[in-house]
Amino acid sequence: MRKQPQRSGADPDLHTGSFSDFKAVFLPGLSVAFFGMGLMRLWYQYNFYNLHFSADYGHVTVGANIVRVGVIALLLFLSYRTKFSHGTKSLFVWSGLVLMTLSGVFYLVDLFFGTVTFEVARFVIGGMGLVGGEIIWVFFLQRLKPGEAFLYAAGGLALSCLLSLGAGYLSAEVVGILNLFIPALSVIAYWQSMAVLDKRGDPAAEQCDTAYSDRYRPYVVQLVIAFLLYALLLGLALGYPDGRIRELSQTVRSIHQLLVIACIAFAVWWVLVRGRGFSLSAYWGFENALMIACIGFLMSGWPGSEEVGTFFATNAITCFYIPLVFFIYLIGRHSRKETALIYGFVYGGALLAMSIGRIIVYMVGPTLDHALWLLICMAFVVLIEMVLVLRPQPQIRQPLAYELKALPDALPPITVNLEEENDPFELFGSSFGLSAVEVDIVRLIAQGRSRGVIAKQLSYSENTVRNYTRNIYRKVGVHSKQDLLDAIDGFGG
């Protein structure tokens, strides 16, 4: 079997070049993950940010987020020095399912009867359950390659916006009943997605070289600070000028959802089909453009400027999800700590900062002679976090550690290495259907390399190499290393 030539510099697992190839590489078997992540985000948006009628639920949303921060802090305390076992992950699954469903029941009771209110209980219980409901998808993302993680994080958000767009035109009773089933559907999608990953047996997305993260730690800390400041800014913007709930018309809400969907579709096409890369700095410029527009309209005092400012703030907070989650995933790939713990620290910190912003506006806003002072403070926050992210980093020689790599504008012509085509290990791999990584492992085994040496050379863990080796044995039909070596010798003869 002839090996198909590839263009130098292209990564077939990241840049596909056409929509048909994109579907073939990214979608088989994992499409259900879109629905699971999209449904989880829909539940979050509907129950905590009231995305059909206003920017959020005001003080109630703040309280619910503080509850979530408390649960996340407990998670960090209990799991700081331990790994997440299968039993621990199951606990997150079931706690999220039960508590979020119970919160949905309280919502239905309030909606249909209204004699006894369970608003506080449903937000507290829902906030606790949402920690488990969200973190299980972190367990899913950490097993993916960078391109896949970007796709499913962004795609899940786009689907939630599409579902939210439709739900905005349904009656509260219908959406309330559907809301009751969303946690279970998301968990079922999670189970099916993880089962697909187990069958796929592709461990390529495991943690990378942690020394890489050590060299970039100051830059990472700087970015985390910028993320927290931006979250504080979002809280200030959503609460301006006095902390009250900011109303949005259904038309404005629909425009918001359609714009987010269009932006995500363009980003996925730009990155994963065209291969132009995902730059955190470029996306951060887009995020700050939204906030600058928000502040500008609020300062103008024009008729309707508050709703327009809220519109830009709502777009900013929705789009903030992509760099936040993807950034957490990328840190986890280069860290000794579990990705779920990094999620707890960064995401929990962002929730706390956003809540603090709302509280500041609620306490200080009504006492100010002019709300302009709040806008000036917001402008200063924008300047600080923009400088932290966008200023050049001379110590960063390869910033692609936290970006998806773009293809060069001019690719060299297609070349075929004749020696590689006649490589006996390539021919051996083609005969037994081995992947490129499995061929490399076979070659190193034949050279007498130990599992530890192979793991170090290929930047995998020893457990990953062990799993690959088992797959090789199964495909070749052997049961030991010596049997494999005999099969290689017999094939060459």
N, C-alpha and C positions, 0 to 999 in steps of 0.2 A: 504494500500500500504506500503510495507516494504521499509524503508529508506536504500539506498545503502551505505554500509560502505566505508569509505575512509581511506587511509593511513594517519597517523598522520604526520603533517608538510607539506603535499602537498596542493598546491593552485590550484584548477582545472581551475581557470581563468588565470593562468600564466604558469604552467608546465603541459603539456598535456600527455606526456609519449609515444605517438605514432603519426605518421604522419596523420592517419585517424582522431584521436581525435583532433589533431591540426587544421585540416580543419573544423571540426564540431564546435569548440569553437571560432575560430578567423575569419573565412571567410564569414559565412552566412550574406548576405545583405550588406556588406561593401566592397566587392571586387572592386567595382567601384572606391573606394577611392585610390586604388593602381594606377589606370590609371590617376586620376586627379592629384595626387601628382607627379607621374612620368612624366606626360606631362608638368607640371609646371617647374620641374627641367630640363627637356629637353629644354624648351624654354630659360630658364636661361643659361644653358650651351652653347647652340648654339649661342645665341645673345650677350652674354657678355664674355664668356671664350673660344669661338672658338675651342671647343674640337675636331674638326675634323682635324685641320691643325696646331695649335700651342697652347701654354699654355693659352694665352688670347690675347686680342687685344691691349695690351700694354697701352699707355697713354689714349686711348679712354676708355678702361675698367676702368682705374683709375678714369677718369672724371665721368663716369656713376655711379660708386660706391659712389663717393662723393655726387652726386645728390641724390642718394638713402639715404645716411646718412642725408642730409638736410631735406628730406621729413620725415624721421623717427623722427628727432629731433623736427620738427613741430608737429608731432603726439604726442610725449611725452609731449610737452608743452601744447597742447590743451586738452589732455585727462588724465593728471596726477591725477586729483581729481574726475574724473567722470568714470562711467561705460560705456561699449560699448553697446548702445541700438541697437534694431533691425534696426532702420534707419541708424545708424552709420555703422553697418556691411554691410548693402546694399550699402552704399556709397563706401566702400572698394571694394565690388564685382564689381560694375559697373565701377568705376574708373579704376580698374585693367583691366577689359575686354576691355574698350574703348581705353585706352592709349596703352596697349600692342598690340592690333590689329592695331592701327594707326602706331605704330612703325614697325609692319610687313609690312604695306603698303609702308612706306618709303623705307624699305629694297628692296621690289620688284621693286619699281621705279628705285632705284639705280642699281639693278641687270639687268633690261631689257633695260633701256634707257642709263644711265650713262652720260647723258649730263649735268644734274644738280645733285649735290650730296646732299643728306639729311643725311649724316652720323652723324653729330653732333646732329641734331634734333631727329633722331631715337634713339640715345643712351640716350639723355636727357629725351625724352618722355617715352621711354621704362623703364628707371630707375625709373621714377616716378610711372608708372603703376605697375611695379614689386612689389612695396611695398604693394599695395592692393592685387595683385595676390598671394603673399606669405602669407600675414597675415590672409587671409581667411582660410588657412589650419591650422593656429595656433588655430583659433576658433574651428576647427574640432578636432584637437588633444587634446585640453583641456577638451573635454567631454569624453575622453576614459580612460580606466584603464591603469596602467603602461605597462602591457604586450602588450596591443593593440597599445598604442602609440609608443612603441619601434618597433613593427612589421611594422606599416604603415610608420613611418619615415624612417626606414631602407629599407623596401620593395619598397617605392616610389623611393628612390635613385637607387636601383638596377634596377628597370624598366627603369628609365631614362638612365642609362648606356647601357642597352640592346637596347633601341630605338636609342640612339646616335651611338651605334656600327653599326646598320643597316644604319642609315642616312649617316654615313661617306662614304658609297660606292654608294650613290645616287648623281645625278648631283645637282649643286647648285640651278638650276631653280626648280627642283622638291621639294627639301627641303624648298626652299623659299616659295613656294605655300603652302606646308603643314604647315609651320611655321605660316601662316596667320590664320589658323583654330585652332591652339593649345590653345590660351587663352579661346575661347568659349567652347571648349571641356572640359577644366579643370574646368571652372565655372559650367557647366552642371553637371559634376561629383560631384562637391562640393554640389550643391543643392540636388542631389539625396542622397548623403551620409548623409547630415544633416537631410533629411526627414526620412531616416532609423533610425537614432538616436532618432528622435522625436517619431516614432512609437514604438521603443524599450522601451522607457520610463525608461531607466536605468540611474539614476543619481549618480551611485556609484563613478564616477570619479570627483565629485565636489571637491572643496578645502577641504583639511584636516586640522588638528589642527595647527593653526598658531603659537601657542606657541612652537611647535617643531622647526619651522624655526627660532624663536628668539634665541633658544639655539645654533643653528648651524650657525648663521649669520656670525661670524668671518671666519668659514671654507668656507662658500659660497663666501664671498668677496675674499678670497684667491684664490679660484678656478676661479672666474671671471677674476682676474688679470692674472692668468696663461693662460686662454683662449685668452685674448687680446695680451699677449706676443707671444703666438704661432701664432696668426694671423699676427702680425708684422713680425715674422720669415718667414711666408709663402710669405709675400710681398717682403722681402729681397731675398728669394730664387728664386722667379719667375723673379725678376728684375736683378739678378746677370749676368754679372759683371757691365753692364753699362745701364741697363734699357730697352734694345731693346727687341723686340718680340722674344721669344724662339720657334724655329720651332721644330715640331715633325713629324716623318713620320707616314703614315697611319698604317703601321704595328705595330709600337710602341704604337700608340693610341689604336689600337684594343686590344693589349695585356693588356694595362691599364684597358680598360673597362671590359674585361673578368676576370681579377684578382679582381676587385672591386666586381663584381657580385658573384664570388666564395667566397670571404671573407664574404659578407653579408649573403649569403645562409648558410655558416657555423655558423655565429654568431646567426642567427635566430634558426637554429636547436639546437645549443648548449644551448641557453637560454630558448627557449619556448617549445622545445620537450624534450631535456634531462634534463632540469631544473638545469643547472649548474650555473646560475646567470650571471649578467652583471656587472662587476666591472669597474668603471671608471678608477681606477688606472691601471688595467691590459690593458685596451684599450689605455690609455694614454702612456703606455710603447710602445705599437705597433706604435702609431702615431710618437713618438720620434725616434723609430728605423728607420722609413722611413726618417726622417729629418737628422739623423746622417749619414745614408747611402748617402743621397743627398750631404751633406757637404763633406763627405769622397771622393766621386767621383770627385766633383768639385776641391778639393785640389790635387787630384792625377795628373791632367794634362794629363792623358792618351788620346790617340785618341778616340774620341766619348764620352769622359767623360761628356761633357756638356749636351749632349742629355740624357745620362743615369741619370745624376743628375736631369734634368728637369722631367724625367719619375718618379723618386721617389718623387719629389716635387708635381707633378700633382696627384699622388696617395694620398699623404698626405692631399692636399687641398680637394680632393673629399671625403675622409673618415672622414675628420674633421666635415663634415655636421652632422653625426649621433650623436656624443656626444654633439655637440653644441645645436641642436634642442631638443634632449631628456633631456639635462640638463635644458634648459629653461622651458620645460614642467614640470619637477619635482619641480623646484623652485616655479612655479606658483601654484602647488598643495598645497604648504605649505606657501603661501604668502597671505597677505591681498590685494595685488595689482593684477590687471588683468594680465593674462599670456601674452596678446598682448603687454602690456607696458614693461614687462620683456624682451620679444622678441625684442622690440625696443631698449632697453638699451644694452643688451648683443650682439645681432646680429648686430645692428648698430655700436656698438663699435668695433666689430671684423672687419667689413667692413672698418671702418675708419683706424684702426691699419694696416690692410693689404695695404691700399692705401698709408699710410705714409711710409711703408716699401719700396714700389715701388718708391716713390718720393725721398726717401733718396738715394737709389742706383742710380737713374737717375742723381741726383745732385752731389753726392760725388764720385761715381764709376769712371767716366772718369778722375777725378783729382788725383787719387791715383797712386803712383808709382807701386804698386803691389796689385792685387785684393785679395791677401791673407789676407789683413787686414779686408776686409769685411767678409771673411769666419771665421776669428777669432772672430769677433763681433757676428756672427750668432751662433758660438759654445757657447759663453757666455750666449746668450739668451736661448739656449737650456738648459744649466745647471740651470739657474734661474727658468724657468717655470717647469722643471722636479722636482726640489726640492720642489716647492710650492705644487705640486699635490701628489708626491710619498712619501714624508717624513711621518713617522708615526704621527698620530693625537691622543695623549693620552686623549684629552678631548672628543673625539668622541667614545662613548661607543657603539652606534648602527649606523654605517656608512651606513646602508641599506636605510636610508632616501633618498639617492641619488644613489642607486644601485637597480637592480632587485635581489630579494632574491633567493639564491641558496638553493636547497634541501639538507638536510644532506646526507652524503655518505651512512650511514646505517639507513634505516627507520625501525621503530618498526613494529612488525607484525600487520596485520590487526586485529582490534578488533571491536566488536559490543557492544554498550551500550544498554542492554535490557530495562533499564528504559527509555532511550531516545526513543526507538522504541515504547513504550507504552504511550509516552507523548501524552495527548489528543490534545494539540495544534499542534503537528506534524501530528497526524491523521486528524485533522480538515484541516490543510494546504494541505495534500495530497488529501483529498476529493475535494477540490475546486481549486487545481492546483496552490497553492501559492508557491512563492519562499522562500528560507531560510530566507532572510531578512524580507519578508512580514510576515512569521510565528513569527519571533522575535517581530515585531511590534504588531501583534495581541496579543501575550503573555503580552507585556507591557501595552497595552490598557486594557486588562482584569484585570491587576493589579492596574488599576486606575492612571497610569502615564500620565502626561500631554504631549502635543506635544514637549514642550521645554525640558522636562526631557528625553523623548525618543531620541530626536535629539542629546543631549549631550552624552547619554549613547552609542549610535550607531555611534557617530562621523560623523553625517550628519547635514546639515542645516535643519531648520524648514520647508522650502519650499520643500526640498527633502522628508521629512517625510510626508508632506501633499500630495505630488504626489503619494508616496507609498500607503498611506491610501485610496486615491481615487481608485487606482488599486484594492486594497483589496475589497472595497465596490462593484466595478463592477464585480469582479470574484465571490463574495459570493452572489450578487444579493440584496444588501441592500442599504439604502440611508442615514444612520446616524450611529453615534457611538452606540446609544442605540439599534438600529436594529442589529448591529453586535454583541453586547453583548448577545442579545436574541438568535441570531443564534448559538453562542458558547454554551450557556446553553442548547438549544434544541438539539444540536449535542451530547453533553455529556449525555443527558438523554436517 
